[in-house]
Amino acid sequence: MHSSPTRRASALIASATLTGLLLAGCATGAAETPASGDNEGGASATRSVEHARGTAAVPADPQRVVVLEPVELDTAVALGVTPVGAAVASNVAGIPEYLGVDGVEPVGTVPEPDLEAIAALKPDLILGTESRHSKLYDQLGAIAPTVFMATQADPWQENVLLIGEALGQQDEAQELLTGFNDRCEEIKSQTGSAGKTANLIRPRDETMLSLYGPTSFAGGALECAGLTIPEQQWEDGLQADISPENILEAKADYVFVTTADVEDASTVPTAITQNATEFPSVTLVDTSYWVSGVGPKGGALVLDDIERFLAAQQ
């Protein structure tokens, strides 16, 4: 039986579509290849960006960016780029309010991005992370050029520079980091924080509390501002989990506890309130930027909190 012209046409269209996707996927590892534009707004040139999966040919001026990590979202917004889509952190409902942006579509969660939702946004650049999204790289690359950080466990400032490079704004990203670090020095010199210890505690549930180490975003901010985080058995330098029964392992001169509502004193873990004499200084801080808001904008807010707190101790 001979196939109809309609069926043959459909087959050709499907074949062309698949070929296009495969070519797009290959483009993520291509060398720098300028593409000619025209007066009608044709394709722009590309730039080569080295990342965790090799070299990607990305648009010189990406317009429709999808991000899969909090640090990528925060950094993009800090650089004046509002992504069309973002994977949201599991502990944040939607796009964090502190960013002050509208029009960013959620595309699944950070651990489980939604490929269909990403493709529907027709991005021209996707930013993700090898440690979390490695199995999705080929599928993401078939949608748009894709750049991966190695891991979210890397020092966040190094990741900010890679994101800035992918967005064509590496110098601007460096300026943001320089501003952050300069402000840390100002806080240290003005508040006399040196010699004081501090811990950041994130209540997980009734059976677990997480402490954040010097390599973590918020822990790094505390140390950047002159405070010292007591030694723990850190996992990748990022965090250490303890049970409420071992709460005294979290003792420090200053203890900060993450919460969704800094006005709600009941969110301080019972293990701490029952040992109040061992924890003379406990301050609630906003989870949305102390934990989820990794990046220059979240970092500025964390330093705001630290500076206000230390100024009140003088």
N, C-alpha and C positions, 0 to 999 in steps of 0.2 A: 504494500500500500504506500502511495506517495504522500509525503507530508504536504499540507496546504501552505500557500504563500504566507499566511498569517503566522503559522507555527514556525516557518523558517525565519521570519523576521524577528519573532520573539526570541528565538535561539541566538540569533546574531546579536541582539541587544543585550541579552544576558551575558554572552561571551565578552562583549565589549566592556560591560560594566565590571566583570571579574578582572579583566586585563587591566582596567584603570585602577582598581583597588590594589592589585599586585604591584603595579608601577609606582603607585603612591607609597606603598610600603617600602619598596626599594629606595625611594628617594630619601628616606630618613637616614640612610647611611652613605649617601652620595657625597662627593666632594663639592666644593663651592662651584656653583654653576649659574652665572648670570643668565636671567631670562629676559628676553626683549619685551618691553612694554610698548604701548601705543597711546594715541590720544584718546582712545575710548576707555582707558583705565585697565590695560592688560596686566599680565603677571609681572611682579617686581622681581628684582634680583634676590638671590639667596646668600646666606652667610654660612660658613662651616663652624659648628660648635662641637667641641670634644666633650663627651659626657660618659656616663657609666657604661653605656653600650656601644661606644665607638665614636663615630663622627656623624652628625646630622646636618643636613642642608635645610636651614630654617629661613623663613621670610625675613628680608632685611627690616621690614616694618610690620610685624604681625598685627593683625586687626581683630582676630577672633581666637582668643586664647582660652584653653580649658586647663585648669590646674587640679591636681589630685592630692595636694598636701597643704596643710595650713601655712607653712612657711612660704610656699609658692603663691598662695592667695594674698597673704599679707604683703609680701614683697612687691608683687605686681601692682597692688593698689597704692603702695607707698611710692612707686615709680610712675604713678599716673595712668596705669593700665587697668581698666576694669574688665576682668575676665567675663566671657559670655557664659561660662559654666565652671562649677567647682564642686569637687567631692567634699562633703562636710564631715567634720569630726563626729564620732559617735556620741560624744557628750555635749554636743551643741545642736540646738534645734535650728537648722537652716544656716544661713550665712551670718557670722558673728556681727552683732549690732555695732561693736566698737569701730568697725571699718568704715561705717557711714556711707555705704554704697548700695545702690539699687540695681536691679536688672541682671543679677548674677543667678543663673539657674542651677539648683542643686542637681548633681549627676551621680547619685548614689553616695556611699560613705567612703571615707578614706581607705578602709580595709577592702571594700567591695564596690569599686566604681561601676556605674551602669553604662556599658558600651553602647547600647542603643540610644540612650539619652545623649551621650557624647556625640555620636555620629549625627544625630538629628540637628545639632547646633552648627554643623558644618565648620568646625574649627580649622584654622590654618596653622596652629601650633598647640601641642599638648605637652604639659610638664608633669612628670611623675617621679617615682622612686624605685630603683632597682630592688631594694630590700623588701618592698611591699607589693610591687606591681610587675615583677619580672615575667610572670606567666602571661601577662596581657600585652607585652611589648609589641609582638608582631601584629596583633589585632589593632592596637592603637596606631601603630605605624601605617597600617592600611587605611586609616582614617585621615591622618595628617602627620606631618613631621613631628617626631617625638623626642624629647630630651629628658633623660633620667638623672636625678641625683643618685649617688651611690646608696646612701642610707640617711634616714632622718636622725640617726644617732651621731652623724658627723657634727662637728661644731657648726651651729646655725649660721654663723657669719660666712663660713666658706660656701654654704649652700646659697646664701643671698647673692654672692658674687657670680655663681653659676647661673642663677635665675636672671640676674641682670644682664649677663652675656647673652643668654638665649633671647632676651627681649631687646637686645641691641642697646642696652643702657648700663654697661658695666661700670663706666666712670661715675654715673649717677648713683649706682648701688654702693660703690666705694665711698662716696660722699656721705651717704646715709649712715654707713657703719662708722666712719670717722666721727660724725656728729654724735653717735651713740657713745662711743668710747671716750670722746672728749667730755661728754656730760658725766660719765662715770667718775672721771678724774675730778671734776668740779665738786661732785657730791662727796667724794672722799676728803677733799681738802676743806670743805666747808662744814662737814658734820662730825668729823673725828670718829669715823666708823671703825677705823683700824683697831684690831685686838678684840672685837666683839664677834661672837659666833651667831649663826642663824641657821634655821632649818625651815624648809617649805614642806608642809604635809598636805597630801591630797587624800581625803577619805574615799576609799573605793566602795566599801560596804561595811557591814557590821563585823566582818572578820579580817579586814585588811586595810592597812594604811600605806601609802607610798611616800617615801622621802625622795627629794630630787637632788642629784649630785652636781658637781661643778661643771660637767660637760653638758648638762641639760640647759635649755633656754633660760628658765627662771633662776635655776641655781647659778648659772653663769652670770646672770645679771646681779644677783646678790654679791657674788665675789668681785665682780667688776666694780661695784659701788664700795668695796673695801671691807665687806664682811667675810667671815670665814665659815665654811660649812664643815661641821665635825666629820671625822672619818667614818665611813661605813663600807660594807662589802658591796660596792656599786656594781650593777649589771651594765657593762659597757660605759661606765662612768655616768650613766643617766639616772638611775633610780635604784632604791632598795625598798623592798616590801617587808613590813613588819606586822605582827598581829597586835591587837589592842593590849594584850597581856604584856607585851614588850615595849610599851609606850615610852618608858624611861630612856630607851635607846635614842629617842628623838629630842632629848633635852638640848637646849641651847639658850644663849642669852635672849635671843629673840626668836619666836616661833610664828610663822605665817601659815594659815590654814586656808585652803582654797574652798570656795563656796559659790553657789549661784546667786546668793543674796547676802551681801556683806553686812546688812542691817539685822540679819537673823542670828542672834547669838546661840540659838539652839542647834545651829549647824556645826558648832565646835564639838568634836568627838567626845563622847562620854568619858573615854579613857583619859582625856586631858583634864576635863573638869573635875574628875574624881581624884586627880593628882595635882590640884591647883597650886600647891606650895612648891612643886617641882617645875612649874611652868608659870613664872611670874609675868611673862610678857607674851600674850597670844593675840594675834591680829588676823582678822578675816580679810582675804583678798579675792578678787574676782577670777574665777576659773577661766572665763572666756578669753582673757588675754594673758594671765599668768601661766596657763598650761596650753590652751588651744591657740593662743594668738602669737605663735612664733613668727618673729620678723621685726622689721624696723618700727612699724606702727604699734604693735603690741609691746615691743621693747620700750618705747617712749612712755607708754602708760605704766608699765612696771616700774620704770625709774621714777615716774611721778609719785607712785605709792611709796617707794623706798625713801625718796627724798623727804616727803611729808612726814613719814614715820620717824626718820632719824632726826629731823629738825625738831620734832616734839620731844625727843629724848634729851635735848641740850638744856 
